[in-house]
Amino acid sequence: MSNNIREQLMAKTANLPTPADFKGETKKEKTSRGPQTMPGLTSALSVAQMRIQELESKGVETHLPVNAIVPNPWQPRRQFNEAKLSELARSIAEAGLLQAVTVRRIGEEGYQLVAGERRWRAHKLLNKETIRAVVIECTDEDMAALALMENVTRDGLSDYEIAIAVRRTESEFSTRTRLAEVMGVTRNELYKFLAFDELPDFVKLDLDLNPSLLGANSAQEIANCVKKTGDDGVKALRELWPMVVSGDLLMSKVAAAISAQVTKGAPAANAGGRSILKIFAGKVQAGSITKDVKGFTLKFKAGVITEEQESELRDYIGKMFSIQPE
């Protein structure tokens, strides 16, 4: 019986050292191989492998109605690549489903995904009525742990999405120490992910749309800085944040910029030398207004304004200034 989680974890740990491989090392040998958390991660993955194999050995493979299955509540991914999802759907349409999804039973006739949400979504795109699935018995803690281990080690998952998974699963574990053990990280590393929850709502709203805007290290630095600087720090961050979203201010520079603004009392919009306001047409960004030491720029993306709107803008500017063709 095949299982996507098991194969992913086995592939990721096949050539990794185990904690036993590091026993007896001298201080010099530890230094030469460099700082790493790989032993802890390897242990967590190994435990997850064994638990999955144990659950899988008792599972039953069957075909289930696609509409009887609901997503994993601990799934941290906020965005699914539509192009890759369509590609997977085409592959399933041509060759069939190579790996069954894994589910657990909820209620009398419902099922909850343990693994395989992309395959399940692809079936929905194809309007398929049933999907091949392995039904396992799985507790909330098992499910939370397996979802964490599958997603924490997945390529392309942002720190913010991992943080969402951590928050969703936190209540399933007795202590944060136990949660850190399951993830294979230290408590200090765990707190970096928890720092996202301390950020202002306007930051988290943008992270929901673009999770890769901020890494865990920077999130913790910003959260600590805002905690120290209070309302002034929040105000500074509100003015600086659009520059992070637009790519004009590095995430690693934000905490220092907040501190500089609060200490010096200089306009936060001028930190980093530029102030940017986004212009929207409905939910789509149509352009921007930029002000820096070099000037004031009004920019629209091609095709977002009509000729009539362009004419009105020219007329309005013409009332304030003299406009002449080059």
C-alpha positions as CSV (number, residue, x, y, z in Angstrom):
1,M,0.0,0.0,0.0
2,S,1.5,3.4,-1.0
3,N,1.2,6.6,0.9
4,N,2.4,10.0,-0.1
5,I,3.5,11.2,3.3
6,R,5.5,8.1,4.0
7,E,7.3,8.3,0.6
8,Q,8.1,12.0,1.1
9,L,9.5,11.5,4.6
10,M,11.5,8.4,3.6
11,A,13.0,10.3,0.6
12,K,13.9,13.2,2.8
13,T,15.6,11.1,5.4
14,A,17.1,8.4,3.3
15,N,20.6,9.9,3.3
16,L,20.5,11.9,6.5
17,P,22.5,11.1,9.6
18,T,20.6,9.9,12.7
19,P,21.2,11.3,16.2
20,A,23.3,8.2,17.0
21,D,25.7,9.3,14.2
22,F,26.6,12.4,16.2
23,K,27.3,10.7,19.6
24,G,30.8,10.7,20.8
25,E,31.8,13.7,18.7
26,T,34.5,16.0,20.0
27,K,33.8,19.8,20.3
28,K,36.2,20.3,17.3
29,E,34.3,17.8,15.2
30,K,30.9,19.4,16.0
31,T,32.3,22.8,15.1
32,S,33.8,21.5,11.8
33,R,30.4,20.2,10.5
34,G,28.8,23.6,11.4
35,P,25.7,24.5,13.3
36,Q,22.6,22.6,12.4
37,T,19.4,21.2,13.8
38,M,19.4,18.2,11.5
39,P,19.7,15.5,14.2
40,G,16.5,16.8,15.9
41,L,14.7,17.1,12.5
42,T,15.8,13.6,11.6
43,S,14.5,12.2,14.8
44,A,11.1,13.9,14.4
45,L,10.8,12.6,10.8
46,S,11.8,9.1,11.8
47,V,9.2,9.0,14.5
48,A,6.6,10.3,12.0
49,Q,7.6,7.6,9.6
50,M,7.1,4.8,12.1
51,R,3.8,6.3,13.2
52,I,2.5,6.5,9.6
53,Q,3.6,3.0,8.8
54,E,1.7,1.8,12.0
55,L,-1.5,3.6,11.0
56,E,-1.2,2.6,7.4
57,S,-0.8,-1.1,8.1
58,K,-4.3,-1.0,9.7
59,G,-5.8,1.2,7.0
60,V,-8.4,0.2,4.4
61,E,-8.2,1.2,0.7
62,T,-11.5,2.1,-1.0
63,H,-13.2,4.5,-3.3
64,L,-15.0,7.5,-1.6
65,P,-17.3,10.2,-2.9
66,V,-15.2,13.3,-3.5
67,N,-17.8,15.5,-2.0
68,A,-17.8,13.4,1.2
69,I,-14.2,14.6,2.0
70,V,-13.3,17.9,3.6
71,P,-9.8,19.4,3.8
72,N,-7.3,18.9,6.6
73,P,-8.0,21.7,9.2
74,W,-4.3,21.8,10.0
75,Q,-3.3,22.4,6.3
76,P,-1.1,25.5,6.4
77,R,-0.8,26.3,2.7
78,R,-2.7,29.5,1.9
79,Q,-2.1,29.3,-1.9
80,F,-2.3,26.5,-4.4
81,N,-0.5,27.0,-7.7
82,E,-3.4,26.9,-10.2
83,A,-1.1,26.0,-13.1
84,K,0.4,23.1,-11.3
85,L,-3.0,22.0,-10.1
86,S,-4.3,22.0,-13.6
87,E,-1.2,20.1,-14.7
88,L,-1.9,17.5,-12.0
89,A,-5.5,17.3,-13.1
90,R,-4.5,16.6,-16.7
91,S,-2.1,13.9,-15.5
92,I,-4.8,12.2,-13.5
93,A,-7.2,12.4,-16.4
94,E,-4.6,10.7,-18.7
95,A,-3.0,8.1,-16.3
96,G,-5.3,7.9,-13.4
97,L,-4.5,8.5,-9.7
98,L,-1.1,6.9,-8.9
99,Q,-1.3,7.5,-5.1
100,A,-4.4,7.3,-3.0
101,V,-5.2,10.1,-0.7
102,T,-5.2,9.4,3.0
103,V,-8.3,10.2,5.1
104,R,-9.8,9.6,8.5
105,R,-13.5,9.2,9.2
106,I,-15.5,12.0,10.8
107,G,-19.1,11.5,11.7
108,E,-21.1,8.7,10.1
109,E,-20.6,9.4,6.4
110,G,-17.9,12.1,6.3
111,Y,-14.1,12.0,5.9
112,Q,-11.2,14.4,6.6
113,L,-8.0,14.6,4.6
114,V,-4.8,13.5,6.3
115,A,-2.7,13.9,3.1
116,G,-3.3,14.5,-0.6
117,E,-5.2,17.8,-0.8
118,R,-3.7,18.7,-4.2
119,R,-4.9,15.3,-5.6
120,W,-8.3,15.8,-4.1
121,R,-8.5,19.4,-5.5
122,A,-7.5,18.0,-8.9
123,H,-10.4,15.5,-8.8
124,K,-12.8,18.3,-8.0
125,L,-11.4,20.2,-11.1
126,L,-12.1,17.2,-13.2
127,N,-15.6,16.9,-11.7
128,K,-14.9,13.3,-10.7
129,E,-17.4,11.7,-8.4
130,T,-15.1,9.4,-6.5
131,I,-11.4,9.2,-5.5
132,R,-9.2,6.3,-4.3
133,A,-8.5,6.7,-0.6
134,V,-6.9,4.9,2.3
135,V,-9.0,5.2,5.4
136,I,-7.0,5.2,8.7
137,E,-7.8,5.6,12.4
138,C,-6.1,8.8,13.5
139,T,-6.3,10.9,16.6
140,D,-6.3,14.7,16.6
141,E,-2.7,14.7,17.9
142,D,-1.6,12.2,15.3
143,M,-3.2,14.2,12.6
144,A,-1.7,17.5,13.7
145,A,1.7,16.0,14.1
146,L,1.6,14.3,10.6
147,A,0.3,17.5,9.0
148,L,3.1,19.5,10.7
149,M,5.9,17.1,9.6
150,E,4.6,16.8,6.0
151,N,4.3,20.6,5.6
152,V,7.4,21.8,7.6
153,T,9.6,19.7,5.4
154,R,7.8,20.6,2.1
155,D,9.7,22.7,-0.4
156,G,8.2,26.1,-1.1
157,L,6.2,26.5,2.1
158,S,6.8,29.9,3.6
159,D,7.6,30.6,7.3
160,Y,4.2,32.3,7.6
161,E,2.4,29.2,6.4
162,I,4.4,27.0,8.8
163,A,3.4,29.5,11.6
164,I,-0.2,29.0,10.7
165,A,0.2,25.2,11.0
166,V,1.9,25.7,14.3
167,R,-0.9,27.8,15.7
168,R,-3.6,25.4,14.4
169,T,-1.9,22.4,16.0
170,E,-0.7,24.0,19.2
171,S,-3.8,23.2,21.2
172,E,-3.3,19.5,20.4
173,F,-0.1,19.2,22.3
174,S,0.3,19.4,26.1
175,T,3.1,21.9,26.1
176,R,5.1,24.0,23.6
177,T,8.1,21.9,24.5
178,R,6.2,18.8,23.2
179,L,5.2,20.7,20.0
180,A,8.9,21.7,19.4
181,E,9.9,18.1,19.9
182,V,7.4,16.9,17.3
183,M,8.7,19.5,14.8
184,G,12.3,18.7,15.5
185,V,13.2,22.3,16.4
186,T,14.3,24.1,19.6
187,R,11.9,26.2,21.7
188,N,13.7,29.3,20.5
189,E,13.2,28.3,16.9
190,L,9.5,27.6,17.7
191,Y,9.0,31.1,19.1
192,K,10.2,32.6,15.9
193,F,7.2,31.1,14.2
194,L,4.9,32.1,17.0
195,A,6.0,35.7,16.6
196,F,3.9,36.1,13.5
197,D,0.8,36.0,15.7
198,E,2.1,39.1,17.5
199,L,2.2,41.3,14.4
200,P,-0.5,43.9,13.7
201,D,-3.5,42.8,11.7
202,F,-2.7,45.0,8.7
203,V,0.6,43.0,8.3
204,K,-1.1,39.6,8.6
205,L,-3.8,40.6,6.0
206,D,-1.0,41.2,3.4
207,L,0.7,38.0,4.5
208,D,-2.5,36.1,3.9
209,L,-2.3,37.3,0.2
210,N,1.5,36.9,-0.1
211,P,2.9,34.6,2.6
212,S,6.5,35.0,1.5
213,L,6.7,38.7,2.3
214,L,8.2,38.0,5.7
215,G,10.5,35.3,7.2
216,A,10.4,34.1,10.7
217,N,13.6,35.8,11.8
218,S,12.3,39.2,10.6
219,A,8.9,38.6,12.0
220,Q,10.4,38.0,15.5
221,E,12.6,41.1,15.2
222,I,9.6,43.3,14.2
223,A,7.3,41.9,16.8
224,N,9.9,42.5,19.5
225,C,10.6,46.0,18.2
226,V,6.9,46.9,18.2
227,K,6.5,45.5,21.7
228,K,9.2,47.8,22.9
229,T,8.1,50.9,21.1
230,G,4.4,50.6,21.6
231,D,1.9,52.7,19.6
232,D,4.7,54.8,18.0
233,G,6.2,51.6,16.7
234,V,2.9,50.4,15.3
235,K,2.5,53.8,13.6
236,A,6.0,53.6,12.1
237,L,5.4,50.0,10.9
238,R,2.1,51.1,9.3
239,E,4.0,53.7,7.2
240,L,7.0,51.4,6.4
241,W,5.0,48.3,5.6
242,P,3.9,49.4,2.0
243,M,7.6,49.6,1.1
244,V,8.1,46.0,2.2
245,V,5.1,44.9,0.1
246,S,6.4,46.7,-2.9
247,G,9.9,45.3,-2.5
248,D,11.5,48.7,-1.8
249,L,12.5,47.9,1.8
250,L,14.2,44.6,2.8
251,M,12.3,42.7,5.5
252,S,15.6,42.5,7.5
253,K,15.8,46.3,7.7
254,V,12.3,46.9,9.0
255,A,13.0,46.6,12.7
256,A,15.9,49.0,12.5
257,A,13.8,51.5,10.5
258,I,11.1,51.4,13.1
259,S,13.6,52.0,15.9
260,A,15.2,54.9,14.0
261,Q,11.8,56.5,13.3
262,V,10.6,56.2,16.9
263,T,14.0,57.5,18.3
264,K,14.5,60.4,15.9
265,G,10.9,61.3,15.4
266,A,11.5,61.6,11.6
267,P,8.6,60.9,9.3
268,A,8.5,57.1,8.9
269,A,7.5,57.4,5.3
270,N,11.0,58.8,4.5
271,A,12.8,55.9,6.2
272,G,14.6,54.1,3.4
273,G,14.2,57.2,1.3
274,R,10.8,56.5,-0.3
275,S,7.1,56.6,0.4
276,I,4.7,54.5,-1.7
277,L,0.9,54.4,-1.8
278,K,-0.8,51.7,-3.9
279,I,-3.7,52.5,-6.2
280,F,-6.4,49.8,-6.7
281,A,-9.1,49.2,-9.3
282,G,-11.4,47.0,-7.3
283,K,-9.2,44.3,-5.9
284,V,-6.5,44.6,-8.5
285,Q,-3.5,47.0,-8.0
286,A,-3.7,49.5,-10.8
287,G,-0.6,51.6,-10.0
288,S,1.2,53.5,-7.3
289,I,2.1,57.0,-6.0
290,T,5.8,57.3,-5.1
291,K,7.4,60.2,-3.3
292,D,11.2,60.3,-2.6
293,V,14.1,62.7,-2.6
294,K,14.1,62.7,-6.4
295,G,10.5,63.7,-6.9
296,F,6.8,62.7,-6.9
297,T,5.7,59.9,-9.4
298,L,2.2,58.8,-10.4
299,K,2.3,55.5,-12.2
300,F,-0.4,53.3,-13.7
301,K,0.0,49.8,-15.2
302,A,-0.7,49.4,-18.9
303,G,-4.3,48.9,-19.8
304,V,-5.9,49.6,-16.4
305,I,-7.2,53.1,-17.2
306,T,-9.4,54.1,-20.1
307,E,-8.6,56.9,-22.6
308,E,-11.4,58.9,-21.0
309,Q,-9.8,58.5,-17.5
310,E,-6.4,59.4,-18.9
311,S,-7.9,62.5,-20.5
312,E,-9.5,63.5,-17.2
313,L,-6.1,63.1,-15.4
314,R,-4.4,65.3,-17.9
315,D,-7.0,68.0,-17.6
316,Y,-6.8,67.9,-13.8
317,I,-3.0,68.2,-13.9
318,G,-3.3,70.9,-16.5
319,K,-5.4,73.1,-14.2
320,M,-2.5,73.1,-11.7
321,F,0.5,73.2,-14.0
322,S,1.3,74.1,-17.6
323,I,1.6,70.9,-19.7
324,Q,3.6,71.0,-23.0
325,P,4.4,68.2,-25.4
326,E,8.1,67.4,-25.8
